Amino acid sequence: MLQSKGSAEVMPVYVVFLTVSFLASIVGAICGIGGGVIIKPVLDAFGVLDVSAISFLSGCTVLAMSVYSVGRNKIAGTLSVDMSTGTPLAAGAAVGGVVGKYMFQGVRQMFENQNTVGAVQAACLMTLTLGTLIYTLKKSRIKTHYLKSVPACLAIGLFLGVLSSFLGIGGGPINLVILFYFFSMTTKVAAQNSLYIILFSQVTSLVVSVFTGTVPPVEWGILAGMVVCGVLGGITGRWFNKRMNDRMVDKLFMILMVMIIFINIYNIFYYA
């Protein structure tokens, strides 16, 4: 826990946590990746908290950002979510959030050294991110689909919810690839739908943590600060998103993918 450090050491750590949360939430709101895909590996790399604590803090920050972004777009009448597909995707993600939480707890119990869990998460996230980057670079040549089947949407949402909760990243780039490929969405529309899915998966993940007593020990001050930064990042990111076209968002997205891949490579060796 952060309390174990001296006061001179704690303050810089707080500043880093809050800064990362704010900047990641801005990018998350712009690209629809939730921000957790940045928060989780970056804070893991500092090694000041247990991986489960980082997952929890990251998930809460992403939840705050997605609540604001989705709610604000709904109020403004600018929410680009087709409820005929968005609702079953979100419902599947809600169930997946529960499944992913139990999967994470199961993996934790498999390894005596908790650092191994961090290495597993980093390896999974690196693989997914690399695949996402390759798809993004080649997506103009890949034929997409437009699914309407409710069972298919539920299954896809379940898959996304499991990944979101297990990796502690909120949603991540895999959401966008799935929405591009299976639903032929444009970049900015996929971003809004991704945040809608993230909202439901993170709510259920948090509820399960609270009711099963598996909330990790965290400094509540830093949690509150990260949640506030998540909302402020959502406000700022929404402002930028309205002023950026799909091409600009795509470029930002690809730059982030490269950064995330290298951070996760570092984390694999750090935790191994």
N, C-alpha and C positions, 0 to 999 in steps of 0.2 A: 504494500500500500504506500501511497505517497507520503503518509504521515511519518514513515520510518526515516525519511531523509531530513537533513538539517534544513533550517529555514532558508539559508542562503542558496541551497540546492533546489528547494521546492518551488520557489518563485519562477525560475527559468523554465522548469518543467510545466508549470501551469500555463505560462505564456505560450510555450510550444504547443500544448494540447489545444488551447483555445484558438491559436492562429491556424493550426492545421484544420480544425473543425470548421472554422469560418471559411477559409479558402476552398476546402473540399466541398462544402455545401453550396458555394457559389457555382462551382463547376458542375456539381451534381444536379443543380436546378437547371442549368443551361443544357446539359447533355442528356439528362434523364437517367444518370447512372447511380443516383442516390447519394454519392459522396463517400459512402462507407468503403467502397473499393479503393479509395485513397486513404481514408482515415485509418483503417485497420492495418494495412501493411506498413504505413509510415510510422504509426505509433508502436507497432510491434518491433520495428527496427531500433527504437530507443531502448527497449528492454527494461523499462522501469515498472511495468505492471504485468501480472499474469495474463496469458492470452485470453482467458475467459473474461477477465475484467475489461480488456480492450474490446472484445466482441460485444459485450453488454453496452459499454459507453458508445461505441460506434453505432450500434443498432438504435439506441435512444436518440442520438444526434440526427440520424437519418430519418427516424420517425417524425421528429419535430419539423425538420425541413420539408418532408413530404406532406405533412398535415397542412402546413402553411401554403405550400405551392398549389396543391390540389384544391384546398378550400378557397384560396384567393382566385384561382381561375374559374372555379364554380360560381362564386359570387359575381365575378366580372362577366360571366357568360362566355368565357373564352376556353372552356375545358373541351379539348378535342378528343373525347373518349366516346367511341361507339359502344353504348351500354349493352348491345346485343352480344358483343364479344368481350367487352371490358369487364362486365359483371361476372361472367363465369371464369374469366382469367383471374380476377381478384379473389373470387371464392376459392378457386383451386389454390391460389397462393396463400390464402389464410390457413387452409389445411396443411399446406406444405410448410408453413412457418412452424407449426406444431411438430410435424415430423422431423424437420431439420433440427429443431431444438433438442429433441430426444436423441437424434443421431449424434449431435455434438457431445451430449452427456455420455453416450455410449462409448465414443472414441476416447474421451477423457479417461474413462475407467479402464480402457484397454492398456494404457501406457502409464507406468509408474512415474516416469519423467514427463512432466507437463510440457516441457519445451518441445517434445516430439509432436504434440498436438499442433503447436505453432508451425512446425516444419510441414506437417500434413496439409494444414490450411494454406500455407504459402505455395506449396507445390500444386495444389488443386487450382488456386487462384491464378498462378502463373500460366498453367496449361489452358485454362478457360480464356484468359486475356490474350494469349498468343493466338489461339484459334479465332477469337473475335477480331483481332487486328488483321489476320490473313483474310478473313471474310470481308471486312470493310474495304480492304484494298482491291478486292476482286468482285465486289457486289454488283458493279455495273454489268458484269457478264454472267451473273447468276440469275436464273429464272426464279421469280418469287410466286407465292400463292396467296389466296385470300380465303382463309378458312372461316366458315360460319357455324360449323358443327359445335354444339354445346359440349358434348362429351370430350371432343378434341381440345376445346378451350380449357375445360376443367383440368385435363391431364397436363397440358402445357403450363397452366398456372401452378399446378401442384409441383411440377419439376422446378420452376423458377422459385417458388416459395421455399422449397427444401434447400436449394443452393444458397439463397439469400440468408436464411437462418443459420444453416450449418457453418457457412464461412464468415458470418458476422459482418457482412458488407452491405446489407440493406437490399440491394438489387444487383448493381454491377452491369458491366458491358454486355453480358450474355443476354440480358433482357432485350436490349436493342437489336441484337442479331436475330433473336427469335421473332421479334415483332416485324423486323424487316422481311425476313424470309417467309414466315407463315401468313402474314397479314398485309404485305405490300405497303407498309406505312412509310411516309416520308420521315426524315430525321426528326423534325420538330414535333410532329404528331406522335411518333414513337416515344419521344422523350416524355410527353405528358402521360401517355398510357403506361410507360414504365413506372413513373412516380405513383400512379394510381394503384398499380400492382404492389409496389413496395410498401405503400401505406398499409394495406391489408395484411401482408405477410409479417410486417414488423409489429403491428398491433397484437396479433395472436402470439407471436414469439415472446413479446413482453409480458402478456397476460399469463402464459405458461410459466415463465420464469418466476413471476410473483406468487402464483398459486401453488407451485410445486416447491417453493422455498429454495430455488437454485440461483437466486440473484447473487452474483459474486461480491465479495467485499470491495467496495469502491469508496473513494472520497466524495461525499455528496456535494461538496462545493464545486468540485471539478465537473461532476455530472450536470449540475445546474448550469454552470458556465458553458459547457459544450452544447447543451440543449438551446440556450439562448443564442449561441453562435450559429447553430443549425438554422434557427428561424431567421436571423439576420442574413445569413448566407442565402437562404431561400428568397428573401426579399431582393437582395442584390442580384442574385442569379436570374430571377424572373425579369428584372429590369434589363439585363444584358440580353437575355433570350429574345425579348421582343424586338431588339435592335439588330439581331444577327440573322443572316440567312442560313439555309441548310448547308451550303458549302463551307461557311465559316465554322459552323458547329461541327461538321465532319472533320475539319482540320484539327480543331481543338481536341476532339475525341481521339484521333489517331496519335497525337502527341502524348496525350495522357496514357494511352495503352502502352506505348514504348517505355514511359517512365515507370509505370506499374510493374511491367515485366522485370525490369532491372532491380527494382526494390524487392520484389518477391524472390529473385535469384539470391540476393543478399540475405534475405530472411531464411531461406532454406539452409544455407551454410551456417548462419548464425545459430539457428535452433537445432540443427542436426547434431 
